Amino acid sequence: MAVNLLLGLQWGDEGKGKIVDVLTKDYNIIARFQGGPNAGHTLEFDGIKHVLHTIPSGIFHDKAINLVGNGVVIDPVIFKKELDNLNKFNLDYKSKLLISRKAHLILPTHRILDAASEASKGKAKIGSTLKGIGPTYMDKTGRNGIRVGDLELNDWKERYRALANKHEAMIDFYDSKIEYDLVELENEFFEAVKVLKTLTFIDSEEYLHQAQKEGKTILAEGAQGSLLDIDFGTYPFVTSSNTTAAGACTGLGIAPNKIKDVFGIFKAYTTRVGSGPFPTELFDQDGETMAQVGHEFGATTGRPRRCGWLDLVALKYAVHVNGVTKLMMMKGDVLSGFKTLKICTAYKYQGKTITHLPYNIEPENVTPVYTEMKGWSEDLTGMTDPSQLPKELNEYISFLEKELETPITIVSVGPDRTQTIHR
């Protein structure tokens, strides 16, 4: 049985959590394949907003198994808080939440290291969420990390102590004057580990292999967005993992030839959190309106998101890199009321007009070239059928489909799971 993939095509925050929640009814297994608790997936239904950081977005459905894959890094403290929130809704998550033994753990000293490193960069800081993600992936590639499976070993605390001691020496090196109480942080960490150990740890690559043989349907869920990919994103203002389709293979142990559909999620406009280049960023009333109407604040950090027009050059790049087969457009409702919409269809780059994403898109190198389209004024939030969509929105969608050579199969017109139009 083939595996379908769902991932973000911009700088994250596209609305992946909502779409996973909407699609979960069609799948037996939802598997998160990379990232850590720097990602916040927001789901809204029955008048309640839920924010998940590590747990897959299918957890609120009775029948789906939710797997945290080997490519994910887990902070036990944040994971425990997520479980505490689920307890409020009497969810039997223990029977449907599995964790890969090969997933790496974020230690308290990883978070301190993250803060010390970021503080030392001054104006050159990358906009880290300070969750310890980068240092954890550094230990993973440096072959120093502690994995979930290590918690089943008798000497795991000795391993922890050795790595934490190394981290403390590194923190001293930064001389960042960051104050912290490691004893207090460790007490919280070890209590959270006890909770984590009540869940089921599995050899996830074997589990998924057997599930495919049995004909189970699997949806791989990505975090962040393609433009934050460590290889293909706007480096160095990126995350520490492969957020693109290839990351699902390494983050779950799924063979490339087992992937069928790649669902690419994007907003009808563009946003970015933290530092880094953003060619279509708006600093005027249009940008303010997008932020206010779209409630553009990070689900994990609460940081305001930078807003701008849809960047079709970057979006086309992400579609190609990921092999996207179906597109899903989020927050179409936010653009209601704009008389004129702009779409960046090319860049002025080093004296030439180009339509591909170049090596460097810093403002001094790139000027966006816009195509203008007529906007719509209708309130989309109550619409339930494609036939209700305004003509101008359909023209916007058709233009994007033609340029991206990929069908847009879902249009989201609000945050609730019911505000989803299938085309």
RAWODA-V347220 format. One record per residue. N is the residue number from 1. RES is the residue in one small letter. PSI is psi in degrees with one decimal (none if undefined). OMEGA is omega as a letter, one per 40 degrees, with the letter a starting at -180 (none if undefined). D_LAST is the distance of its C-alpha to the last C-alpha in whole Angstrom. Layout:
N:RES:PSI:OMEGA:D_LAST, N:RES:PSI:OMEGA:D_LAST
This chain:
1:m:133.1:a:25, 2:a:157.6:i:23, 3:v:135.1:i:22, 4:n:150.5:a:19, 5:l:140.3:i:19, 6:l:126.4:a:18, 7:l:165.8:a:19, 8:g:146.7:a:19, 9:l:-0.5:a:20, 10:q:-138.6:i:22, 11:w:36.2:a:25, 12:g:177.3:i:24, 13:d:26.2:a:22, 14:e:-19.4:a:19, 15:g:27.3:a:18, 16:k:-40.1:a:18, 17:g:-44.1:i:20, 18:k:-45.8:a:17, 19:i:-37.7:i:14, 20:v:-45.3:i:17, 21:d:-42.1:i:18, 22:v:-38.4:a:14, 23:l:-14.6:a:14, 24:t:-32.2:a:18, 25:k:-20.2:a:18, 26:d:2.9:a:17, 27:y:148.6:i:20, 28:n:-31.0:a:24, 29:i:131.8:i:24, 30:i:122.1:a:23, 31:a:116.0:i:25, 32:r:132.4:a:26, 33:f:-9.4:i:28, 34:q:176.0:i:29, 35:g:-179.6:i:30, 36:g:-156.6:a:32, 37:p:12.6:i:32, 38:n:-10.8:i:32, 39:a:137.5:i:28, 40:g:112.6:i:27, 41:h:119.1:a:24, 42:t:128.7:i:23, 43:l:143.1:a:21, 44:e:125.1:i:21, 45:f:156.1:a:21, 46:d:32.5:i:24, 47:g:8.8:a:25, 48:i:136.3:i:26, 49:k:130.0:i:26, 50:h:137.7:i:26, 51:v:120.8:i:27, 52:l:147.9:a:28, 53:h:-39.5:a:29, 54:t:-35.7:a:30, 55:i:133.6:i:29, 56:p:153.6:a:25, 57:s:4.9:i:23, 58:g:7.2:a:22, 59:i:-21.5:a:26, 60:f:1.1:i:25, 61:h:140.8:a:24, 62:d:-39.4:a:26, 63:k:-22.8:a:26, 64:a:137.8:i:25, 65:i:136.2:a:27, 66:n:122.2:a:27, 67:l:129.3:i:29, 68:v:110.7:a:31, 69:g:174.5:a:31, 70:n:-23.0:a:34, 71:g:-7.1:a:33, 72:v:148.0:i:33, 73:v:133.6:a:36, 74:i:127.2:i:36, 75:d:109.2:a:38, 76:p:-33.7:a:40, 77:v:-49.0:i:41, 78:i:-37.5:i:37, 79:f:-42.5:i:36, 80:k:-41.0:i:38, 81:k:-37.8:i:37, 82:e:-43.8:i:34, 83:l:-39.1:i:35, 84:d:-39.9:i:37, 85:n:-38.1:i:34, 86:l:-30.5:i:33, 87:n:-27.7:a:36, 88:k:-22.6:a:35, 89:f:14.7:i:33, 90:n:40.4:i:35, 91:l:135.4:i:32, 92:d:68.8:a:34, 93:y:-22.7:a:33, 94:k:-26.2:a:36, 95:s:-10.9:a:34, 96:k:19.6:i:31, 97:l:116.4:a:32, 98:l:149.1:a:33, 99:i:132.4:i:35, 100:s:134.5:i:36, 101:r:-22.7:a:39, 102:k:-1.8:i:39, 103:a:141.6:a:37, 104:h:152.0:a:39, 105:l:139.4:i:41, 106:i:121.5:i:41, 107:l:160.7:i:45, 108:p:-38.2:a:46, 109:t:-23.0:i:48, 110:h:-41.5:a:44, 111:r:-40.4:i:43, 112:i:-42.0:i:47, 113:l:-41.8:i:47, 114:d:-47.1:a:43, 115:a:-40.9:a:45, 116:a:-42.1:i:48, 117:s:-44.7:a:46, 118:e:-41.7:a:44, 119:a:-33.6:a:47, 120:s:-18.0:a:49, 121:k:-17.2:a:47, 122:g:-129.7:a:47, 123:k:-17.2:a:45, 124:a:8.6:a:44, 125:k:150.4:a:42, 126:i:-5.6:a:38, 127:g:35.1:i:37, 128:s:148.2:i:37, 129:t:-3.2:i:36, 130:l:31.7:i:39, 131:k:1.6:i:38, 132:g:11.7:a:40, 133:i:-53.6:a:37, 134:g:-51.8:i:39, 135:p:-32.8:i:42, 136:t:-44.7:i:41, 137:y:-31.4:i:39, 138:m:-42.0:i:42, 139:d:-33.6:i:44, 140:k:-51.0:a:42, 141:t:-23.2:i:42, 142:g:0.9:i:46, 143:r:35.8:i:46, 144:n:-6.8:a:48, 145:g:161.9:i:45, 146:i:129.6:a:45, 147:r:163.4:a:42, 148:v:-40.9:a:41, 149:g:-24.8:i:43, 150:d:-23.7:a:46, 151:l:-16.9:i:46, 152:e:-3.3:a:48, 153:l:151.7:a:51, 154:n:-27.4:a:54, 155:d:21.5:a:54, 156:w:-32.1:a:51, 157:k:-31.8:i:53, 158:e:-40.8:i:55, 159:r:-42.1:i:52, 160:y:-47.6:a:51, 161:r:-41.8:a:54, 162:a:-43.0:a:55, 163:l:-39.7:i:51, 164:a:-38.1:i:52, 165:n:-40.9:i:55, 166:k:-43.2:i:54, 167:h:-41.4:a:51, 168:e:-37.4:i:54, 169:a:-37.5:i:56, 170:m:-38.9:i:53, 171:i:-41.5:i:52, 172:d:-35.6:i:56, 173:f:-39.9:a:56, 174:y:-25.2:i:53, 175:d:45.2:a:56, 176:s:-2.1:i:53, 177:k:25.3:i:55, 178:i:128.4:a:52, 179:e:137.8:i:53, 180:y:154.3:i:52, 181:d:94.9:a:53, 182:l:-33.3:i:53, 183:v:-45.3:i:54, 184:e:-43.3:i:52, 185:l:-39.1:a:49, 186:e:-38.3:i:50, 187:n:-44.8:i:51, 188:e:-40.9:a:47, 189:f:-48.8:a:46, 190:f:-33.1:i:48, 191:e:-40.3:i:47, 192:a:-35.8:i:44, 193:v:-37.8:i:44, 194:k:-40.8:i:46, 195:v:-43.5:i:43, 196:l:-38.3:a:41, 197:k:-8.3:i:43, 198:t:-9.9:i:42, 199:l:172.6:a:39, 200:t:120.6:i:38, 201:f:137.0:a:39, 202:i:162.3:i:38, 203:d:90.4:a:38, 204:s:-32.6:a:34, 205:e:-37.1:i:34, 206:e:-40.4:i:36, 207:y:-45.7:a:34, 208:l:-34.4:i:31, 209:h:-46.8:i:32, 210:q:-37.1:i:33, 211:a:-39.9:i:30, 212:q:-40.6:i:28, 213:k:-32.2:a:31, 214:e:-1.2:i:31, 215:g:17.3:i:27, 216:k:146.7:i:26, 217:t:134.0:a:22, 218:i:132.4:i:22, 219:l:118.6:i:20, 220:a:125.4:a:22, 221:e:122.1:i:22, 222:g:164.6:i:23, 223:a:165.3:a:25, 224:q:-148.6:a:25, 225:g:165.1:a:24, 226:s:-32.7:a:24, 227:l:0.2:i:26, 228:l:6.0:i:29, 229:d:139.2:a:29, 230:i:-28.7:i:33, 231:d:-43.3:a:33, 232:f:2.6:i:30, 233:g:-172.4:a:30, 234:t:67.3:a:32, 235:y:138.3:e:35, 236:p:7.0:a:37, 237:f:67.1:a:35, 238:v:176.8:i:33, 239:t:-171.8:a:33, 240:s:9.8:a:35, 241:s:173.1:i:32, 242:n:105.1:a:30, 243:t:-6.9:a:26, 244:t:177.0:a:25, 245:a:-35.3:a:24, 246:a:-28.4:a:27, 247:g:-23.6:i:28, 248:a:-32.8:i:26, 249:c:-47.8:a:29, 250:t:-26.3:a:32, 251:g:-7.3:i:31, 252:l:-15.5:a:30, 253:g:28.9:i:32, 254:i:134.2:a:29, 255:a:144.5:a:30, 256:p:-35.1:a:28, 257:n:-0.1:i:27, 258:k:-6.2:a:26, 259:i:129.9:a:23, 260:k:-83.8:a:20, 261:d:142.6:i:16, 262:v:111.0:a:17, 263:f:120.7:i:14, 264:g:122.6:a:15, 265:i:132.5:i:15, 266:f:154.6:i:16, 267:k:156.7:i:16, 268:a:-10.5:i:16, 269:y:-162.0:a:20, 270:t:141.8:i:22, 271:t:161.0:i:25, 272:r:138.7:i:27, 273:v:139.7:i:30, 274:g:-165.4:a:34, 275:s:170.0:i:35, 276:g:159.5:a:34, 277:p:148.9:a:33, 278:f:84.9:a:30, 279:p:-36.5:a:30, 280:t:13.5:a:28, 281:e:139.2:i:30, 282:l:138.8:i:30, 283:f:19.2:a:34, 284:d:-166.3:a:33, 285:q:-32.5:i:32, 286:d:-44.0:i:28, 287:g:-39.8:i:28, 288:e:-42.6:a:30, 289:t:-44.2:i:27, 290:m:-45.0:a:25, 291:a:-43.3:a:27, 292:q:-49.3:a:28, 293:v:-38.0:a:24, 294:g:0.0:a:23, 295:h:54.1:a:26, 296:e:80.2:i:26, 297:f:139.8:a:29, 298:g:133.8:i:29, 299:a:-28.5:a:28, 300:t:-44.5:a:31, 301:t:-18.9:a:33, 302:g:2.7:a:33, 303:r:140.2:i:33, 304:p:139.7:i:31, 305:r:140.6:i:29, 306:r:140.1:a:29, 307:c:149.8:i:27, 308:g:175.4:i:26, 309:w:161.6:i:24, 310:l:127.8:i:21, 311:d:99.1:a:23, 312:l:-25.8:i:21, 313:v:-49.1:i:24, 314:a:-37.6:a:24, 315:l:-41.2:i:20, 316:k:-40.6:i:21, 317:y:-47.1:a:24, 318:a:-37.8:i:22, 319:v:-43.0:a:19, 320:h:-46.1:a:22, 321:v:-34.3:a:24, 322:n:-12.9:a:22, 323:g:41.9:a:20, 324:v:134.0:i:17, 325:t:-25.8:i:14, 326:k:136.0:i:11, 327:l:149.8:i:11, 328:m:118.2:a:10, 329:m:124.5:a:11, 330:m:155.3:i:13, 331:k:34.9:i:15, 332:g:-30.2:a:14, 333:d:-26.8:a:16, 334:v:-28.2:a:19, 335:l:-4.7:i:19, 336:s:131.1:i:19, 337:g:-14.1:i:23, 338:f:123.3:a:23, 339:k:-39.2:i:25, 340:t:134.5:i:24, 341:l:144.9:i:22, 342:k:141.3:i:23, 343:i:126.1:i:22, 344:c:114.5:a:25, 345:t:-7.4:i:24, 346:a:167.2:i:28, 347:y:144.1:i:31, 348:k:117.6:a:35, 349:y:115.6:i:36, 350:q:45.1:i:40, 351:g:0.9:a:40, 352:k:159.6:i:37, 353:t:120.7:a:34, 354:i:157.0:i:32, 355:t:14.1:i:28, 356:h:160.3:a:28, 357:l:116.6:a:29, 358:p:177.6:a:33, 359:y:-38.5:a:35, 360:n:121.8:i:36, 361:i:29.3:i:34, 362:e:152.4:a:36, 363:p:-32.4:a:37, 364:e:-15.2:a:40, 365:n:-23.4:a:38, 366:v:133.1:i:35, 367:t:123.3:a:34, 368:p:143.7:i:30, 369:v:123.7:a:30, 370:y:146.3:i:27, 371:t:130.7:a:25, 372:e:143.0:i:24, 373:m:155.5:i:22, 374:k:136.0:i:22, 375:g:-175.5:i:20, 376:w:157.0:a:19, 377:s:-12.6:a:21, 378:e:146.4:i:19, 379:d:118.1:a:18, 380:l:-14.5:a:15, 381:t:-20.8:i:16, 382:g:0.6:a:16, 383:m:143.4:a:13, 384:t:-7.4:a:11, 385:d:144.6:a:8, 386:p:-29.8:a:6, 387:s:-17.5:a:9, 388:q:-14.0:a:11, 389:l:138.9:a:11, 390:p:152.5:a:14, 391:k:-42.8:a:15, 392:e:-36.6:i:16, 393:l:-41.5:i:13, 394:n:-36.1:i:11, 395:e:-38.8:i:14, 396:y:-47.4:a:14, 397:i:-44.9:a:11, 398:s:-38.7:i:12, 399:f:-44.4:a:15, 400:l:-42.9:a:14, 401:e:-40.0:i:12, 402:k:-44.2:a:16, 403:e:-37.4:a:18, 404:l:-10.3:i:17, 405:e:37.4:a:16, 406:t:136.0:a:13, 407:p:143.5:i:9, 408:i:108.8:a:7, 409:t:-17.7:i:5, 410:i:137.0:i:6, 411:v:120.3:i:8, 412:s:132.3:a:11, 413:v:21.7:i:13, 414:g:168.9:a:16, 415:p:-22.4:a:18, 416:d:151.1:a:18, 417:r:-24.2:i:16, 418:t:-16.9:a:14, 419:q:59.1:a:13, 420:t:119.6:a:10, 421:i:122.7:i:6, 422:h:128.5:a:4, 423:r:none:none:0
